[in-house]
Amino acid sequence: MESKILRLKNDIEFFYKQNRNTPIAALCINFALSDYDSAPGVYALMARLLYQGTKTKSAEQIAEEFDSCGIGCVVEMKMDYLRFKFMSLNEDFEHAVELVTDLVKNSTFDEFEKEVAKLQGELIAELDSSRQKVMDGFTRNIFEGHRYGISSTTILENLQNITKEQVVEAYRKLYENAKKVITFVGDIEEENVEKILNENLGDIPAGGEDGVKKSPKSIEESREIFITKPDANQAHIIKGWRTETFDSEDYPALILLNIILGASGLSSRLFLELRDKKGLAYVVGSSYEPFLLGGAFSISIATEPKNINVSLEGFDEELEKIKTIEVSEEELANAKTNLLGKLAFSFETNSQQSCNYAQYGILGLGFDFYEKTKERIKTVTAEQIKKCAQKYFNDKFVLSVLKP
């Protein structure tokens, strides 16, 4: 498997990886987001509207062309970047690049009112879910005042104030100024891929002006949010802390800590203690979400409303254990095996690889971040896990509770 880091003629960084004997080619184009003063919801609408017509094609024609060739194309807004991605058969790769280039260069953002109405309906439906509603309250508070804290509720409240002109202007800034990274994974020769990309995307601005990168403000004291949902059948609890992110020395220990506490399913501590032994949980687990400018670690449970206080006590007990008692060598070894298996699974397909490499590139982590992370995971010690837990599981937390 050959990989190279190249530059297109416009100086955009291009990562090429050849996976031989694979019939599906995958491409990702990432535009880095900045802290431009875009109103909540502008970026969310942008990603939807980039698929709703270009200067020469209607939304229906675009969809028909992709479908007729079996090209899977998605435009989506992530926390730190806008992503165009597609998969196609090798023989359709050039046509797929042409179609995606049309979206990148010539989108007219048609169907604006229609997409606003659709997004509004989807957000209302999403917030009818107890799990999503409690997560919404958590997100708004753990990253308060930052674009990471723009939740579904925030977007819904502002949606009717957004104009098409705002969306068009926000995309213009991204198109002209944003750092861009392109990744390809598949079995097409390097010179052919480079030629096709230069012919189609070699004239778009390389950007690199990332704008102001404001890190989220730190949490100075605990915050507790209580949400009432009259038709809820159970209580949902999320408790979380702000953490370091990808480029931190703590990153490998944090992702292992997540596996040990709640991200390894039936074998995780929270599952074994709060569900199996105490019978408190319908669903219980943990999550670690790193972004470019900050991260969050959370533990969560869905339980009967009468069990809210005892569940919170159960959280505290498990956190105290992991802060004071080193994990056993067997538990740590199992966690490493579990995590390395999950990472390998996330790199199975050409599309997964292309998206992962594009993420590493746009965040400035280096295209070899995956390999480096695997090696760092192997060296994490039980003492590092304990110190990491002591560092982050403190009294500066956000607690979001939803109950009937």
Secondary structure, 3 states (H helix, E strand, C coil): CEEEEEECCCCCEEEEEECCCCCEEEEEEEEECCCCCCCCCHHHHHHHHCCCCECCCCHHHHHHHHHHCCCEEEEEECCCEEEEEEEEEHHHHHHHHHHHHHHHHHECCCCHHHHHHHHHHHHHHHHCCHHHHHHHHHHHHHCCCCHHHCCHHHHHHHHHHCCHHHHHHHHHHHHHHCCEEEEEEECCCHHHHHHHHHHHHCCCCCCCCCCCCCCCCCCCCCEEEEEECCCCCCEEEEEEEEECCCCCCCHHHHHHHHHHHHHCHHHCHHHHHHHHHCCCEEEEEEEEEECCCCEEEEEEEEECHHHHHHHHHHHHHHHHHHHHCCCCHHHHHHHHHHHHHHHHHCCCCHHHHHHHHHHHHHCCCCCCHHHHHHHHHHHCCHHHHHHHHHHHCCCCEEEEEEEC
